[in-house]
Amino acid sequence: MFRQNQLVIDLDAIRHNYLLMKSQVPPEVRVMAVVKANAYGHGILEVAHTVVDAGCNDLAVAIPEEGVLLRDNGIQANILVLGAATEVAADVAVERDLTLTVFEPDMVAVLEEAAARIGKPALVNIKLDTGMNRIGLRTEGEADALAIALSEAKNVRVTAIYTHFADADNLTDAGAISAYTQQQLQKFQTLRAHFDASIPVHVSNSAMGLVAPEANFSMIRQGISLYGYPPVPTDLDFRPALRWETEIVYVKELCAGCSIGYGCTYTTDHTMRIATVAVGYGDGYHRVMSNRGQMLVNGKRANIVGRICMDQTMIDVTGIPDVQEGTQAVLIGAQGNDRIGADELAVWAETISYEVLLAITARVPRTYLPAQATLPDHQAQ
């Protein structure tokens, strides 16, 4: 690797975060690991193998292609495709034992035909739209129509029913779920009553799994907390799994009155030492953090000065000793006694930690630290 710009991903932290969430729910409640979008930028195959080895039996992806990739690489766990089922994916889903999300009778009919033709059952989860207004059935009439279609489809097997909360991480001052989330939970119960009561249920994401045990049901879905960023306040020891580090490639001294970077958006007002760092928005380091973000250099915070370029960024290292070409700069992670998390970058970039993690491009190589091999018996799923 010629350009020292890399992600270091601690798979033991992933394992720890999964087992930590598992420890917060009753033994009979399963924890589904959400590994969509390349496991939030952490590596779908590496993360999937890590949690499966830790006892996880259920994974969630966004699109069938992600499920096929997991199957091609030896993952035998249950795999739910969270996106709406489509006719073009029917055959591959049945052939590869992928569970599709359904909410319309027409799609049930398509899957019934595919299953009969292939000679294997089509696995499905029913999606109820209780207030997200994205996908899912919304009315009791639609619920009845789907229930009838499913009862007539002899080759379609329902393995769960679920919904998605729109406001789960917006808690009251007392730390309880919001009124909107309560309404969604009530609507879920109303629509769920139109289906067989024995069908397993999963509704909670990372936030609900931490604050609303009444919504545990059969399983919870662990997304962002799996990667170390719980979306609600908690004293639990979730550990960020991703570290982003790069290097300083040039250090110079500028006198007062020198402009830095495109657009001349920063001008020195005194003599300053400026370091050029091997990272830019071409790596997924958000340009909007120009003149507001920071990096860690020798354990100290260095301000970004001037606009972030496609491949390089300038920082102020005035007053930070021993900075030279080759000195490490940490974008996400700890150095010395300080830490910068993806959530802090999200504030500078005016977005959320999810997007910060996913935005890191493929040209930034990933290095993986292995997970521990031994699984405590009492935490196995």
Buried (B, 14 or more C-beta within 10 A) or exposed (E): EEBBBBBBBBBBBBBBBBBBBBEBBEEEBBBBBBBBBBBBBBBBBBBBBBBBBBBBBBBBBBBBEBBBBBBEEEBEBBBBBBBBBBEEBBBBBBBBBBBBBBBBBEBBBBBBBBBBEBEBBBBBBBBBBBBBEEBBBBEEEBBEBBBEBBEEBEBBBBBBBBBBBBBBBBBEEEEEBBEBBEEBBEBBEEBBEBBEEEBBBBBBBBBBBBBBBEBBBBBBBBBBBBBBBBBBEBEEEBBBBBBBBBBBBEBEEBEEEBEBBEEEEBEBEEEBBBBBBBBBBBBBBBBBBBBEBBBBBBEBBBBBBBBBBEBBBBBBBBEBEEBEEEBBBBBBBBBEEEBBBBBBBBBBBEBBBBBBBBBBEEEBEBEBEEBEEEBEEEBEB
